């Protein structure tokens, strides 16, 4: 079974990746099934053969759990891949009234299958592993091996006082060498449910993998495609580089701490972690600001605008990195500081210290990386929308004067591209606001409404900001027609062909009509 499955599914995947005509949305689902079956047999067969030879399980308890997880995981992915394949074939019943499956729809189904299956098969291990962090409880310089409920200890157990408030809190898992960095505000909160640590770790695995892969592909395609090396695209590559390194440096430490349920990497690395998160986050924000400024210059000012040069783009990029570096260093020297967050899994700026010196850093920080960029992006895209609307109106009036339905196709295509850019711009404002507003609320809540900031509440800033590094490559790069063409040329295995489906007659006409309608709506 192993030999036949590995060979058969490998051939399926190889033929699909090397045959452009087969890259249809429906076949993406078939390839997904082949991938899950391939890895199921690749991971299941060798251990079973080894144990069958010895007549018992000899690989240890931990690997027993891994084996059970992998079998359940790949099995569930295969089952739901077959469900979605069946659902797509049900189009035969609906006929011409059916909405055709798109590449985006197929990828959403595939991503949902893997994500939900991973979450479903991880929950037991998450609870088990997170509870092991109890072994690292600190009780006045001593370790307490405890078996207790997360809600309260057994009634016949007397625990020594572990903090100034005399009760068990989220701070008690923090190494004693780091207690000077933890604000007294956090001592009033009980430990978080271990499930939250597991969910955050799961989220970071997904976000980290997608971000690193997406931004790496963006950088690689731009570096290997001469036609894409424009001044504007240098800004996009700079954004991809900052997002790539943010997730590369943020994801592993957070996963380690989520596994143990507390920050275990020491005080110095906590400061480094806070610095890197602030540094790469600021570079990303200002890269987006300069990308917005360039689009405003091209669309709103038009032919009167001074075009961006390679030197100008490099000057903006260098200025962004140097000024951000200078701004993120002061917390090491007493102007604010980098401290553990309330969830004790990550570190960031100190928003709980009440001195005006510490708060003044956050005042300026908020204006520089949130209020001004947000105001500028909204201002720029407002005028971009107005410019596109005015252009569209002028095109319609000109066509009406000429007595034609529309102007020549070349001009129409140009207009469509501008409209798509406008749609992307509006999406950018929304995504930017969603990504960075939680951090702003947490920081200002900590300064002026401290009771609202709980350990669980402090998680959301990291959750939403890290997602920004995932959809930036999509919004700023993959949505670019020239980039998609280069991506298909450089990495044809990632391209998806929406034409050439197994339909004929009226079905083919219906498909073409549906695709035309979709393009018109997109424009």
ZAMARGU-4260 file (C-alpha; in steps of 0.2 Angstrom, whole numbers, plus 5000, padded with zeros to 4 digits):
<rodrens>
0) 5000/5000/5000 | 5014/5012/5004 | 5024/5009/4988 | 5008/5011/4977 | 5002/5026/4986
5) 5018/5035/4986 | 5021/5032/4968 | 5004/5035/4962 | 5001/5052/4972 | 5019/5058/4967
10) 5015/5055/4949 | 4998/5065/4951 | 5007/5079/4959 | 5022/5080/4946 | 5010/5079/4931
15) 4999/5093/4938 | 5014/5104/4942 | 5021/5102/4924 | 5006/5103/4914 | 4998/5120/4912
20) 4982/5114/4904 | 4978/5104/4920 | 4979/5119/4932 | 4961/5122/4934 | 4952/5126/4950
25) 4944/5109/4951 | 4961/5100/4949 | 4968/5110/4963 | 4956/5100/4974 | 4962/5084/4966
30) 4980/5089/4969 | 4977/5093/4987 | 4970/5076/4990 | 4985/5068/4982 | 4997/5079/4993
35) 4987/5073/5009 | 4987/5055/5004 | 5006/5056/4999 | 5011/5063/5016 | 4999/5051/5026
40) 5008/5036/5018 | 5025/5044/5019 | 5023/5047/5038 | 5013/5031/5042 | 5022/5017/5033
45) 5040/5018/5040 | 5035/5018/5059 | 5022/5004/5056 | 5035/4993/5047 | 5047/4996/5061
50) 5035/4991/5074 | 5028/4976/5064 | 5046/4970/5064 | 5048/4970/5083 | 5030/4965/5086
55) 5026/4980/5097 | 5028/4999/5098 | 5046/5003/5101 | 5047/5022/5097 | 5042/5030/5113
60) 5027/5039/5120 | 5030/5056/5112 | 5032/5048/5095 | 5016/5038/5098 | 5007/5055/5100
65) 5015/5062/5084 | 5010/5046/5074 | 4992/5047/5080 | 4991/5066/5076 | 4998/5064/5059
70) 4986/5049/5055 | 4971/5059/5061 | 4977/5075/5052 | 4981/5069/5035 | 4966/5057/5035
75) 4954/5072/5039 | 4962/5082/5025 | 4959/5068/5013 | 4941/5066/5018 | 4937/5084/5017
80) 4946/5086/5000 | 4935/5072/4993 | 4920/5081/5000 | 4924/5097/4991 | 4928/5087/4975
85) 4911/5080/4976 | 4903/5097/4979 | 4912/5104/4964 | 4905/5089/4953 | 4888/5093/4960
90) 4888/5107/4947 | 4882/5094/4934 | 4866/5094/4943 | 4864/5113/4943 | 4870/5115/4925
95) 4871/5132/4918 | 4864/5140/4934 | 4879/5135/4944 | 4892/5147/4949 | 4909/5141/4942
100) 4923/5137/4954 | 4937/5150/4954 | 4955/5148/4958 | 4952/5159/4973 | 4937/5148/4979
105) 4947/5132/4977 | 4962/5139/4987 | 4950/5145/5001 | 4943/5128/5002 | 4960/5120/5003
110) 4967/5132/5016 | 4951/5130/5026 | 4953/5112/5026 | 4971/5111/5032 | 4968/5125/5045
115) 4953/5118/5053 | 4959/5101/5053 | 4976/5106/5061 | 4966/5116/5074 | 4954/5101/5077
120) 4969/5088/5079 | 4980/5099/5090 | 4968/5103/5104 | 4972/5089/5115 | 4990/5090/5113
125) 4989/5109/5116 | 4980/5107/5133 | 4992/5093/5138 | 5008/5102/5133 | 5002/5119/5140
130) 4998/5112/5157 | 5016/5106/5159 | 5021/5124/5161 | 5015/5122/5179 | 5032/5113/5182
135) 5040/5130/5181 | 5031/5139/5194 | 5041/5150/5205 | 5038/5151/5223 | 5050/5163/5232
140) 5065/5156/5222 | 5060/5138/5223 | 5051/5128/5210 | 5034/5120/5215 | 5029/5104/5206
145) 5010/5106/5207 | 4995/5097/5200 | 4980/5109/5202 | 4965/5116/5193 | 4968/5132/5183
150) 4953/5139/5192 | 4958/5135/5210 | 4969/5123/5220 | 4962/5108/5229 | 4954/5113/5245
155) 4966/5103/5256 | 4982/5111/5247 | 4990/5126/5255 | 5001/5136/5243 | 5014/5148/5250
160) 5012/5166/5245 | 5020/5169/5228 | 5018/5188/5226 | 5014/5203/5236 | 4995/5200/5234
165) 4996/5182/5242 | 4987/5173/5228 | 4992/5163/5212 | 4994/5174/5197 | 5000/5175/5179
170) 5016/5182/5185 | 5021/5166/5195 | 5027/5157/5180 | 5040/5171/5176 | 5058/5168/5180
175) 5063/5177/5196 | 5077/5186/5186 | 5064/5195/5176 | 5052/5200/5190 | 5060/5218/5190
180) 5053/5220/5173 | 5035/5215/5177 | 5023/5229/5182 | 5013/5226/5198 | 4997/5228/5188
185) 4998/5210/5182 | 4999/5203/5199 | 4980/5204/5201 | 4976/5192/5187 | 4975/5173/5188
190) 4984/5162/5175 | 4977/5162/5158 | 4968/5147/5152 | 4981/5136/5143 | 4970/5134/5128
195) 4974/5153/5124 | 4992/5149/5123 | 4989/5134/5112 | 4977/5145/5101 | 4990/5159/5099
200) 5004/5146/5095 | 4993/5138/5082 | 4989/5156/5075 | 5007/5160/5074 | 5012/5144/5065
205) 4999/5148/5052 | 5003/5167/5050 | 5022/5163/5051 | 5022/5150/5038 | 5011/5160/5026
210) 5020/5176/5029 | 5038/5169/5027 | 5032/5160/5011 | 5023/5174/5003 | 5036/5188/5007
215) 5050/5177/5001 | 5041/5173/4985 | 5038/5192/4982 | 5057/5196/4985 | 5063/5182/4974
220) 5051/5186/4959 | 5056/5204/4960 | 5074/5201/4961 | 5074/5189/4946 | 5062/5199/4935
225) 5070/5214/4927 | 5054/5221/4920 | 5048/5223/4938 | 5063/5233/4945 | 5055/5250/4945
230) 5057/5263/4958 | 5039/5260/4965 | 5042/5241/4966 | 5058/5244/4976 | 5046/5251/4990
235) 5035/5235/4988 | 5051/5224/4990 | 5056/5234/5005 | 5039/5231/5013 | 5041/5212/5010
240) 5059/5212/5017 | 5053/5220/5033 | 5038/5209/5035 | 5049/5193/5031 | 5061/5197/5045
245) 5048/5203/5057 | 5040/5185/5056 | 5057/5177/5055 | 5062/5184/5072 | 5045/5185/5081
250) 5037/5168/5077 | 5050/5155/5085 | 5051/5164/5102 | 5033/5166/5103 | 5030/5148/5099
255) 5043/5142/5112 | 5035/5153/5125 | 5017/5148/5120 | 5023/5129/5122 | 5029/5133/5140
260) 5015/5145/5145 | 5027/5159/5150 | 5042/5169/5144 | 5057/5158/5147 | 5070/5166/5137
265) 5077/5178/5150 | 5076/5197/5152 | 5089/5202/5139 | 5081/5193/5125 | 5064/5200/5131
270) 5071/5217/5127 | 5078/5211/5110 | 5061/5204/5106 | 5052/5220/5110 | 5065/5230/5100
275) 5064/5219/5084 | 5045/5219/5084 | 5044/5238/5086 | 5058/5240/5073 | 5051/5229/5059
280) 5034/5235/5063 | 5039/5253/5060 | 5048/5250/5044 | 5033/5241/5037 | 5021/5255/5042
285) 5032/5268/5034 | 5035/5258/5019 | 5016/5257/5016 | 5016/5276/5019 | 5028/5279/5005
290) 5019/5267/4993 | 5003/5277/4996 | 5013/5293/4993 | 5019/5286/4976 | 5001/5281/4971
295) 4994/5298/4976 | 5008/5306/4965 | 5004/5295/4950 | 4985/5295/4951 | 4980/5311/4958
300) 4994/5323/4951 | 4995/5314/4934 | 5006/5320/4921 | 5011/5335/4932 | 5019/5324/4945
305) 5037/5322/4947 | 5040/5304/4944 | 5049/5293/4957 | 5067/5289/4953 | 5077/5274/4959
310) 5088/5286/4969 | 5072/5294/4977 | 5065/5277/4981 | 5082/5271/4989 | 5083/5287/4999
315) 5066/5284/5006 | 5070/5266/5010 | 5087/5271/5019 | 5079/5285/5028 | 5065/5273/5034
320) 5077/5260/5041 | 5089/5273/5049 | 5076/5284/5057 | 5067/5269/5064 | 5083/5261/5071
325) 5086/5278/5080 | 5069/5279/5086 | 5068/5261/5093 | 5084/5262/5103 | 5080/5274/5117
330) 5070/5261/5127 | 5087/5253/5130 | 5093/5269/5138 | 5079/5274/5150 | 5066/5283/5138
335) 5053/5270/5141 | 5058/5252/5141 | 5054/5235/5133 | 5045/5224/5146 | 5034/5207/5146
340) 5016/5209/5140 | 5003/5204/5152 | 5001/5187/5143 | 5019/5184/5147 | 5022/5177/5130
345) 5029/5192/5121 | 5037/5209/5125 | 5034/5226/5120 | 5035/5245/5125 | 5030/5249/5143
350) 5013/5257/5144 | 5010/5255/5162 | 5024/5266/5170 | 5016/5282/5175 | 5030/5294/5174
355) 5029/5308/5161 | 5046/5303/5154 | 5040/5286/5150 | 5023/5291/5143 | 5031/5305/5132
360) 5039/5291/5122 | 5022/5283/5119 | 5014/5300/5114 | 5027/5303/5100 | 5027/5285/5096
365) 5008/5285/5093 | 5009/5300/5082 | 5023/5294/5072 | 5018/5276/5068 | 4999/5277/5070
370) 4990/5293/5070 | 5000/5302/5056 | 5001/5287/5044 | 4983/5283/5046 | 4978/5301/5043
375) 4989/5302/5028 | 4983/5285/5020 | 4965/5290/5022 | 4968/5307/5015 | 4978/5300/5000
380) 4966/5287/4996 | 4951/5299/4997 | 4959/5309/4983 | 4963/5294/4974 | 4945/5288/4974
385) 4940/5306/4968 | 4953/5306/4954 | 4947/5289/4948 | 4929/5294/4949 | 4932/5310/4939
390) 4942/5300/4926 | 4928/5288/4924 | 4915/5302/4922 | 4926/5310/4909 | 4928/5294/4899
395) 4909/5291/4899 | 4905/5309/4894 | 4918/5308/4880 | 4911/5292/4873 | 4894/5300/4874
400) 4899/5314/4863 | 4907/5303/4851 | 4891/5292/4850 | 4900/5276/4855 | 4896/5265/4869
405) 4914/5265/4875 | 4931/5272/4869 | 4945/5261/4862 | 4949/5245/4871 | 4967/5251/4875
410) 4960/5265/4885 | 4946/5255/4893 | 4959/5243/4899 | 4969/5257/4907 | 4953/5263/4915
415) 4950/5246/4922 | 4967/5245/4929 | 4965/5261/4938 | 4948/5255/4945 | 4956/5239/4952
420) 4970/5250/4960 | 4956/5260/4968 | 4948/5245/4975 | 4965/5239/4982 | 4968/5256/4989
425) 4951/5255/4999 | 4955/5238/5005 | 4972/5244/5011 | 4965/5257/5022 | 4953/5244/5030
430) 4967/5231/5033 | 4979/5244/5039 | 4967/5250/5052 | 4962/5233/5058 | 4981/5228/5059
435) 4987/5242/5070 | 4973/5249/5079 | 4973/5235/5093 | 4991/5240/5098 | 4986/5258/5099
440) 4971/5254/5110 | 4981/5243/5121 | 4995/5256/5124 | 4983/5271/5127 | 4972/5260/5138
445) 4987/5255/5148 | 4991/5274/5151 | 4973/5280/5154 | 4961/5266/5158 | 4972/5253/5166
450) 4958/5241/5172 | 4953/5237/5154 | 4970/5230/5150 | 4970/5211/5155 | 4983/5198/5150
455) 4970/5191/5138 | 4967/5208/5131 | 4986/5211/5128 | 4986/5196/5116 | 4976/5205/5102
460) 4989/5218/5097 | 5001/5204/5092 | 4987/5193/5083 | 4981/5207/5072 | 4998/5215/5068
465) 5006/5198/5063 | 4992/5195/5051 | 4997/5211/5042 | 5013/5203/5036 | 5002/5189/5028
470) 4991/5200/5017 | 5003/5213/5013 | 5011/5202/4999 | 4994/5200/4992 | 4988/5218/4993
475) 5004/5226/4987 | 5012/5213/4975 | 5002/5198/4970 | 4987/5210/4965 | 4999/5218/4952
480) 4996/5211/4934 | 5014/5211/4929 | 5019/5203/4945 | 5006/5189/4942 | 5013/5187/4925
485) 5031/5185/4931 | 5025/5173/4945 | 5018/5162/4932 | 5034/5162/4922 | 5046/5160/4936
490) 5035/5148/4947 | 5023/5140/4935 | 5018/5127/4948 | 5009/5141/4957 | 4999/5147/4942
495) 4981/5142/4941 | 4972/5141/4924 | 4954/5145/4925 | 4951/5141/4907 | 4950/5124/4898
500) 4937/5116/4910 | 4929/5099/4905 | 4913/5108/4900 | 4906/5109/4883 | 4892/5117/4873
505) 4881/5128/4883 | 4891/5125/4898 | 4906/5133/4890 | 4896/5148/4885 | 4889/5150/4902
510) 4907/5149/4910 | 4914/5162/4898 | 4899/5173/4902 | 4902/5171/4921 | 4920/5175/4919
515) 4917/5190/4909 | 4904/5196/4922 | 4917/5193/4936 | 4930/5203/4927 | 4918/5217/4924
520) 4913/5217/4942 | 4931/5217/4947 | 4935/5232/4936
</rodrens>
